[in-house]
Amino acid sequence: MDKRQFLEAVTEQIRFEKAREMISDELENHIEDQKEAFMSEGISETESYQKAIEDMGDPVEVGISLDRIHRPKMEWKMIMLVLGLSILGLFFQYVMFKDMGSEAYPYNINSQCVYIVIGLAVMMFFCFFDYTRIGLWGKTGAAVLLLLLLYSYFGGLAVYGQRGYLRVGGLSVSLHQLIYLYIPFYGGILYSYKNQGRKGFTKSMVWSVLPVILVLKLPDLSTAGSLMLIMLIQVCFITRKGWFGEWKKKLAFVVSAMIGLPVFLVLYFVFFGAEYQKARLFSVFNTAGDQNYQINMARNLISGSKWIGEGRLNAKGFLPAAASDYIVTYVMSYYGILAVIVLLAVLGLFIFKTFKISVHQKNQLGTVIGVGCSLVFMIQIVLYVMVNLTIFPSTAVFLPLFTYGGTGTIVSFALIGILLSIYRYQNVLPVHMVRKQKVKLGL
C-alpha cells in the first residue's frame, strides 16, 4: 500500500468532509517525518516510505479513531445556560409589567417573546454555519455595516430625535445594536492582515476607526466608546501574539490609544457635541441637578435595599427606565442584594464560558473572532452594571438576554451562535485558514 492509498483509506472513514483535508495533511506530514527518520538510519527511500506507512497501523482503524475526534460537537452546557438566562430575562420583564402597569412599562411582552424565539433560531443558524466564512468575508460584511451607518445618517429613521434606525417593513432596526456585528467581521479583517507587519497593523487601525467615527455622528457616545475599546483589545491580543511582527512598539501604541480614548471622546463632545450632550457630560460631575433624576432615584433605591426581599422604596413610578436600563437596580429593590449577587454570578459564568470557548481554540481565526464576541458581552454587561450601581452616569445601555428590544436581542443571539459555531468546529478545522477574499476592497 502506497501513501496515496493509505490516506484515501483513512479519509474514507471520516464522515465530516471539511475535516478530511486537514487529517490527510497531518498524516502525510507524519509519514514524511517518519520516512526521514528511517532514511537517516541508512534505509532506502522506498523502504522508508513503506515502513513509515506500516507503522501508522491499519488505515480503517486509524480513520475510525480519528472520526470520533474530528467531528462537530455541540456545547450543550452553554446552550442550556443561554436558555436559562433568556427565561430569567423574560420573567423579570413579565414581573415588571405586572407590577408597574402599562403606563410605567411601555413595552409589549408578547413582542419580546417573539424576539427571543427569532433570536434562538438565529443562534442555531449561526451555530451550524461555518464561522470561517465570516472571516473570509470580513471586509465585505464590515463595509456593508458602514454603508448602513452612512445611509442612516442621511436618510434613515429617527427615533425620539436620534438617528441610527432603519425601517424594514413595519419594524425599526437599531444600528446602535446591529453595529456590534462589526466585531466578528473585524476579527476576519485582522486575520487577513496577519504577517503583513506595519502595513497590516496600520490598515487594521483604519478599519477600527471608521465605525467609531460614524457611530459618534449618530450620536452615540457609549456605543462608540465600547466598539473602540473592544477592537483595541482585539488588536492588543493579536499584536502580543506577533501577528504583525515585532510587537512591543505596536502594543505600546494600542495601549496608549486605549488610555487616550476616553479623553478624546470627552473633548470631542465638549467642543463638537450638541448642547444636550455637553449637558450630559457636565452632569457627570454634578449629580444634584434635575438632569440626574434617574441616577438619584437609583441611588435611593439601592440605599433602601435589603439583603433579602423588597426594600424600603418601591421602584414603581420612580424608575421609568427599569425595564430597559435599570433591571439590576429593580432586582435589588424588589428581591434584595443577595438576588443581585446571584444574578451577577450567573452573568459572570456566562462571560467566563464565552472566553473559555474562544481562547481554547487551535484555529487562530476562531480565536480572534471568539475573543471579539466575548468582549462585546463583557463590555455590555460591565457597563450596564456600572450604570445600575450609579458608578457610571446614566446612558443608553443594554443587558444581553435581559433588556427589552428586538435588534439587541437578535444580535446577542447571533453572537452567541458564532461562539457555538467556533466550539462546534474546533476539532475539524486547521490551525491556519487559507485567506481568500472574493471581493477586493481598497483596504
C-alpha positions as CSV (number, residue, x, y, z in Angstrom):
1,M,0.0,0.0,0.0
2,D,1.5,3.4,-1.0
3,K,1.0,6.7,0.7
4,R,-1.9,7.8,-1.5
5,Q,-3.9,4.6,-1.0
6,F,-3.3,4.8,2.8
7,L,-4.5,8.4,3.0
8,E,-7.6,7.6,0.9
9,A,-8.5,4.6,3.1
10,V,-8.2,6.8,6.2
11,T,-10.2,9.8,4.9
12,E,-13.0,7.5,3.6
13,Q,-13.8,6.8,7.3
14,I,-14.1,10.5,8.1
15,R,-17.8,11.5,7.9
16,F,-17.3,15.2,8.2
17,E,-16.0,16.3,4.8
18,K,-14.3,19.5,5.9
19,A,-12.0,17.6,8.3
20,R,-10.7,15.2,5.6
21,E,-8.1,17.6,4.1
22,M,-6.7,18.6,7.5
23,I,-6.4,15.0,8.6
24,S,-4.8,14.0,5.3
25,D,-2.3,16.8,5.6
26,E,-1.4,15.9,9.2
27,L,-1.0,12.2,8.4
28,E,1.1,13.0,5.3
29,N,3.4,15.2,7.3
30,H,3.8,12.5,9.9
31,I,4.6,9.9,7.3
32,E,7.2,12.2,5.8
33,D,8.8,12.8,9.2
34,Q,8.9,9.1,9.8
35,K,10.4,8.5,6.4
36,E,13.2,11.0,7.0
37,A,13.9,9.3,10.4
38,F,14.2,5.9,8.7
39,M,16.4,7.2,5.9
40,S,18.8,8.8,8.5
41,E,19.3,5.2,9.7
42,G,20.5,4.2,6.2
43,I,17.3,2.6,4.9
44,S,16.4,3.4,1.3
45,E,13.7,5.9,0.4
46,T,11.3,3.3,-0.9
47,E,11.7,1.0,2.1
48,S,11.4,4.0,4.4
49,Y,8.1,5.1,2.9
50,Q,6.7,1.6,3.2
51,K,7.9,1.2,6.8
52,A,6.5,4.6,7.8
53,I,3.1,3.7,6.4
54,E,3.1,0.3,8.1
55,D,3.9,2.0,11.4
56,M,0.8,4.1,11.1
57,G,-1.3,1.0,11.6
58,D,-4.5,-0.3,9.8
59,P,-5.9,2.7,7.8
60,V,-9.5,1.7,8.5
61,E,-9.0,1.6,12.3
62,V,-7.0,4.8,12.2
63,G,-9.8,6.5,10.2
64,I,-12.5,5.3,12.6
65,S,-10.5,6.5,15.6
66,L,-9.9,9.9,14.0
67,D,-13.5,10.2,13.0
68,R,-14.5,10.0,16.7
69,I,-12.3,13.0,17.4
70,H,-12.6,15.2,14.3
71,R,-16.4,15.7,14.2
72,P,-18.6,18.7,15.0
73,K,-19.8,18.8,18.6
74,M,-22.3,20.9,20.5
75,E,-21.7,23.0,23.6
76,W,-24.9,21.9,25.3
77,K,-24.0,23.5,28.7
78,M,-23.6,26.8,27.0
79,I,-26.9,26.4,25.2
80,M,-28.7,25.5,28.4
81,L,-27.2,28.5,30.2
82,V,-28.4,30.8,27.4
83,L,-31.9,29.3,27.6
84,G,-31.9,29.8,31.3
85,L,-30.8,33.4,31.1
86,S,-33.4,34.1,28.4
87,I,-36.2,32.6,30.5
88,L,-35.0,34.6,33.5
89,G,-34.9,37.8,31.5
90,L,-38.5,37.2,30.3
91,F,-39.5,36.5,33.9
92,F,-38.2,39.9,35.0
93,Q,-39.8,41.7,32.1
94,Y,-43.2,40.0,33.0
95,V,-42.9,40.9,36.7
96,M,-42.1,44.5,35.9
97,F,-45.0,44.6,33.5
98,K,-47.4,43.2,36.2
99,D,-46.0,45.5,38.9
100,M,-45.7,48.8,37.0
101,G,-48.6,48.6,34.7
102,S,-48.8,49.7,31.1
103,E,-48.1,53.3,31.8
104,A,-44.8,52.8,33.5
105,Y,-43.9,49.8,31.3
106,P,-44.3,50.9,27.7
107,Y,-43.3,47.5,26.2
108,N,-45.1,44.5,24.7
109,I,-44.2,41.2,26.5
110,N,-45.5,39.2,23.6
111,S,-43.2,41.0,21.2
112,Q,-40.2,40.2,23.4
113,C,-41.2,36.5,23.4
114,V,-41.2,36.7,19.6
115,Y,-37.8,38.4,19.6
116,I,-36.4,35.6,21.8
117,V,-37.8,32.8,19.6
118,I,-36.4,34.5,16.5
119,G,-33.1,35.0,18.3
120,L,-32.9,31.3,19.2
121,A,-33.5,30.4,15.6
122,V,-30.7,32.8,14.5
123,M,-28.4,31.4,17.2
124,M,-28.9,27.8,15.9
125,F,-28.4,29.0,12.3
126,F,-25.0,30.5,13.1
127,C,-24.2,27.5,15.3
128,F,-24.4,25.2,12.2
129,F,-22.9,27.9,10.0
130,D,-19.2,27.6,9.2
131,Y,-17.8,30.7,11.0
132,T,-14.7,30.8,8.8
133,R,-16.9,32.3,6.1
134,I,-17.3,35.3,8.4
135,G,-13.5,35.6,8.4
136,L,-13.2,35.2,4.6
137,W,-15.9,37.9,4.0
138,G,-14.8,40.2,6.9
139,K,-14.1,43.3,4.8
140,T,-17.3,42.8,2.8
141,G,-19.5,42.4,5.9
142,A,-17.8,45.3,7.6
143,A,-18.3,47.5,4.6
144,V,-22.0,46.7,4.4
145,L,-22.4,47.8,8.1
146,L,-20.5,51.0,7.4
147,L,-22.7,51.8,4.4
148,L,-25.8,51.2,6.6
149,L,-24.5,53.7,9.1
150,L,-23.9,56.2,6.4
151,Y,-27.4,55.7,5.0
152,S,-29.0,56.1,8.4
153,Y,-27.2,59.4,8.9
154,F,-28.5,60.9,5.7
155,G,-31.8,59.1,5.1
156,G,-32.5,56.8,7.9
157,L,-35.2,56.8,10.6
158,A,-35.0,59.0,13.7
159,V,-36.5,57.7,16.9
160,Y,-37.1,60.3,19.7
161,G,-34.9,62.6,17.6
162,Q,-31.9,60.3,17.4
163,R,-30.6,58.9,14.2
164,G,-29.4,55.3,13.7
165,Y,-32.5,53.4,12.8
166,L,-33.7,51.8,9.6
167,R,-37.3,51.0,8.6
168,V,-37.6,47.3,7.5
169,G,-41.2,46.6,6.6
170,G,-43.2,47.8,9.6
171,L,-40.3,47.4,12.0
172,S,-37.4,49.7,13.1
173,V,-33.9,48.2,13.2
174,S,-31.5,49.8,15.6
175,L,-28.0,50.3,14.2
176,H,-26.9,51.2,17.7
177,Q,-27.1,47.4,18.3
178,L,-26.6,46.0,14.8
179,I,-23.2,47.6,14.6
180,Y,-21.9,45.1,17.2
181,L,-21.9,42.5,14.4
182,Y,-19.0,44.5,13.1
183,I,-16.8,42.9,15.7
184,P,-16.7,39.3,14.3
185,F,-16.1,40.8,10.8
186,Y,-13.3,42.8,12.3
187,G,-11.8,39.6,13.6
188,G,-11.7,38.3,10.0
189,I,-10.1,41.6,8.8
190,L,-7.4,41.3,11.5
191,Y,-6.7,37.7,10.3
192,S,-6.4,38.8,6.7
193,Y,-3.6,41.2,7.7
194,K,-1.7,38.7,9.6
195,N,2.1,38.7,8.9
196,Q,1.9,42.0,7.0
197,G,3.9,43.9,9.5
198,R,3.5,47.6,9.9
199,K,1.3,47.8,6.8
200,G,-1.2,45.3,8.2
201,F,-1.2,47.0,11.6
202,T,-1.9,50.4,10.1
203,K,-4.8,49.0,7.9
204,S,-6.3,47.2,11.0
205,M,-6.3,50.5,12.9
206,V,-8.1,52.3,10.0
207,W,-10.8,49.7,10.0
208,S,-11.2,50.2,13.7
209,V,-11.6,53.9,13.5
210,L,-14.2,54.0,10.7
211,P,-17.3,52.6,12.6
212,V,-16.4,54.7,15.7
213,I,-16.5,57.9,13.7
214,L,-19.8,57.1,12.1
215,V,-21.4,56.0,15.4
216,L,-20.2,59.2,17.0
217,K,-22.1,61.1,14.3
218,L,-25.4,59.4,15.2
219,P,-24.5,60.4,18.0
220,D,-23.9,57.5,20.5
221,L,-21.0,58.0,22.8
222,S,-21.4,54.8,24.8
223,T,-21.6,52.5,21.8
224,A,-18.7,54.3,20.0
225,G,-16.5,54.0,23.1
226,S,-17.5,50.3,23.6
227,L,-16.7,49.5,19.9
228,M,-13.3,51.2,20.1
229,L,-12.3,49.6,23.3
230,I,-13.3,46.1,22.1
231,M,-11.4,46.5,18.8
232,L,-8.3,47.9,20.5
233,I,-8.3,44.9,22.9
234,Q,-8.6,42.6,19.9
235,V,-5.6,44.3,18.2
236,C,-3.7,44.2,21.5
237,F,-4.4,40.5,21.8
238,I,-3.1,39.5,18.4
239,T,-0.3,42.1,18.4
240,R,1.0,40.4,21.5
241,K,0.9,37.1,19.7
242,G,3.2,38.5,17.0
243,W,0.7,38.7,14.1
244,F,2.3,42.0,12.9
245,G,5.9,41.1,13.6
246,E,7.8,43.0,16.2
247,W,5.2,43.8,18.8
248,K,6.5,46.0,21.6
249,K,6.1,49.4,19.9
250,K,2.8,48.5,18.3
251,L,1.5,47.2,21.6
252,A,2.6,50.4,23.3
253,F,0.7,52.4,20.6
254,V,-2.5,50.4,21.2
255,V,-2.3,50.7,25.0
256,S,-1.7,54.5,24.6
257,A,-4.8,54.6,22.4
258,M,-6.9,52.8,25.0
259,I,-5.8,55.2,27.7
260,G,-6.3,58.3,25.5
261,L,-9.6,57.2,24.0
262,P,-11.8,58.4,26.9
263,V,-10.0,61.8,26.9
264,F,-10.5,62.1,23.1
265,L,-14.2,61.3,23.3
266,V,-14.8,63.8,26.1
267,L,-13.0,66.5,24.3
268,Y,-14.9,65.7,21.1
269,F,-18.3,66.2,22.7
270,V,-17.2,69.2,24.7
271,F,-16.1,71.1,21.5
272,F,-18.3,69.5,18.8
273,G,-21.2,67.8,20.6
274,A,-24.8,69.1,20.8
275,E,-25.9,71.1,23.7
276,Y,-27.7,68.2,25.4
277,Q,-24.5,66.1,25.1
278,K,-22.5,68.8,26.7
279,A,-25.1,69.0,29.5
280,R,-24.9,65.2,30.0
281,L,-21.1,65.3,30.3
282,F,-21.3,68.2,32.8
283,S,-23.9,66.3,34.8
284,V,-21.4,63.6,35.5
285,F,-19.7,66.0,37.9
286,N,-22.9,67.4,39.3
287,T,-25.4,64.8,40.3
288,A,-27.7,67.2,42.2
289,G,-29.5,68.6,39.2
290,D,-32.8,67.5,37.7
291,Q,-31.0,66.0,34.7
292,N,-29.7,63.3,37.0
293,Y,-33.2,62.3,38.3
294,Q,-32.7,58.6,37.3
295,I,-29.2,58.4,38.9
296,N,-30.5,59.9,42.2
297,M,-33.6,57.7,42.2
298,A,-31.4,54.6,41.6
299,R,-29.2,55.6,44.4
300,N,-32.2,56.0,46.7
301,L,-33.5,52.5,45.7
302,I,-30.0,51.0,46.3
303,S,-29.6,52.6,49.7
304,G,-33.0,51.4,50.7
305,S,-32.4,47.8,49.6
306,K,-32.3,44.9,52.0
307,W,-30.2,41.7,51.7
308,I,-33.3,39.6,51.0
309,G,-36.8,40.8,50.0
310,E,-38.3,44.1,49.0
311,G,-36.5,47.3,50.0
312,R,-37.9,50.4,51.8
313,L,-38.7,52.2,48.5
314,N,-40.9,50.9,45.6
315,A,-39.4,51.4,42.1
316,K,-42.9,51.7,40.7
317,G,-43.3,55.1,39.1
318,F,-39.9,56.3,40.3
319,L,-37.6,54.5,37.8
320,P,-39.4,54.6,34.4
321,A,-36.4,53.0,32.6
322,A,-36.3,50.0,34.8
323,A,-37.4,47.6,32.0
324,S,-34.5,48.6,29.8
325,D,-31.7,50.5,31.6
326,Y,-32.2,49.6,35.3
327,I,-33.1,45.9,35.5
328,V,-30.3,45.2,38.1
329,T,-31.4,48.1,40.2
330,Y,-35.0,46.9,40.0
331,V,-34.0,43.3,41.1
332,M,-32.0,44.8,44.0
333,S,-35.0,46.9,45.1
334,Y,-37.6,44.1,44.9
335,Y,-35.7,40.9,45.6
336,G,-32.7,42.1,47.6
337,I,-28.9,42.4,47.4
338,L,-28.4,38.7,47.5
339,A,-30.5,38.2,44.4
340,V,-28.3,40.7,42.5
341,I,-25.2,38.8,43.7
342,V,-26.6,35.6,42.3
343,L,-27.6,37.3,39.1
344,L,-24.2,38.8,38.6
345,A,-22.6,35.4,39.4
346,V,-24.6,33.8,36.6
347,L,-23.7,36.6,34.2
348,G,-20.1,36.2,35.2
349,L,-20.3,32.4,34.4
350,F,-21.7,33.3,31.0
351,I,-18.8,35.6,30.3
352,F,-16.3,33.0,31.5
353,K,-17.8,30.4,29.2
354,T,-17.6,32.7,26.2
355,F,-13.9,33.4,26.8
356,K,-13.3,29.7,27.5
357,I,-14.7,28.8,24.1
358,S,-12.6,31.5,22.4
359,V,-9.1,31.1,23.9
360,H,-9.1,27.2,23.8
361,Q,-9.3,27.2,20.0
362,K,-6.5,25.8,17.9
363,N,-7.8,27.7,14.9
364,Q,-6.4,31.3,15.1
365,L,-9.3,32.8,13.1
366,G,-11.7,31.2,15.6
367,T,-9.8,32.6,18.5
368,V,-9.7,36.3,17.3
369,I,-13.4,36.2,16.3
370,G,-14.4,34.5,19.5
371,V,-12.5,36.9,21.7
372,G,-14.2,39.8,19.9
373,C,-17.7,38.3,20.5
374,S,-16.8,37.6,24.2
375,L,-15.6,41.2,24.6
376,V,-18.9,42.5,23.3
377,F,-20.8,40.7,26.1
378,M,-18.3,41.6,28.8
379,I,-18.3,45.3,27.9
380,Q,-22.1,45.4,27.6
381,I,-22.6,43.6,31.0
382,V,-19.9,45.6,32.9
383,L,-21.2,48.9,31.5
384,Y,-24.8,48.0,32.4
385,V,-23.9,47.0,35.9
386,M,-21.8,50.2,36.5
387,V,-24.7,52.4,35.3
388,N,-27.2,50.5,37.5
389,L,-24.9,50.9,40.6
390,T,-24.6,54.6,39.6
391,I,-20.8,54.3,39.3
392,F,-21.2,55.5,35.7
393,P,-23.6,58.2,34.6
394,S,-26.9,57.3,33.1
395,T,-26.6,56.4,29.4
396,A,-28.0,54.1,26.8
397,V,-27.1,50.6,28.0
398,F,-28.1,47.0,27.1
399,L,-28.0,43.9,29.2
400,P,-27.8,40.8,26.8
401,L,-30.7,38.4,27.1
402,F,-32.5,40.7,29.6
403,T,-33.1,44.1,28.1
404,Y,-36.2,44.6,26.0
405,G,-35.6,45.1,22.3
406,G,-35.7,43.3,19.0
407,T,-32.4,44.2,17.4
408,G,-30.3,43.9,20.5
409,T,-31.9,40.6,21.4
410,I,-31.3,39.1,18.0
411,V,-27.8,40.4,17.7
412,S,-26.9,38.9,21.1
413,F,-28.2,35.5,20.0
414,A,-26.3,35.9,16.7
415,L,-23.0,36.5,18.5
416,I,-23.7,33.5,20.8
417,G,-24.4,31.4,17.7
418,I,-21.0,32.4,16.3
419,L,-19.3,31.3,19.5
420,L,-21.2,28.0,19.4
421,S,-20.0,27.6,15.8
422,I,-16.4,28.1,16.9
423,Y,-16.8,25.5,19.5
424,R,-18.6,23.1,17.2
425,Y,-15.9,23.1,14.6
426,Q,-12.9,23.3,16.9
427,N,-11.7,19.8,16.1
428,V,-12.4,19.8,12.4
429,L,-10.6,22.9,11.1
430,P,-6.9,23.5,10.7
431,V,-4.9,25.9,12.9
432,H,-4.3,28.3,9.9
433,M,-7.0,29.1,7.4
434,V,-6.4,29.9,3.7
435,R,-7.2,33.6,3.2
436,K,-9.4,34.1,0.2
437,Q,-11.2,37.4,-0.2
438,K,-13.5,37.1,-3.1
439,V,-14.5,40.7,-3.1
440,K,-11.5,43.0,-3.2
441,L,-11.8,46.2,-1.3
442,G,-9.5,49.1,-1.0
443,L,-8.1,48.1,2.3
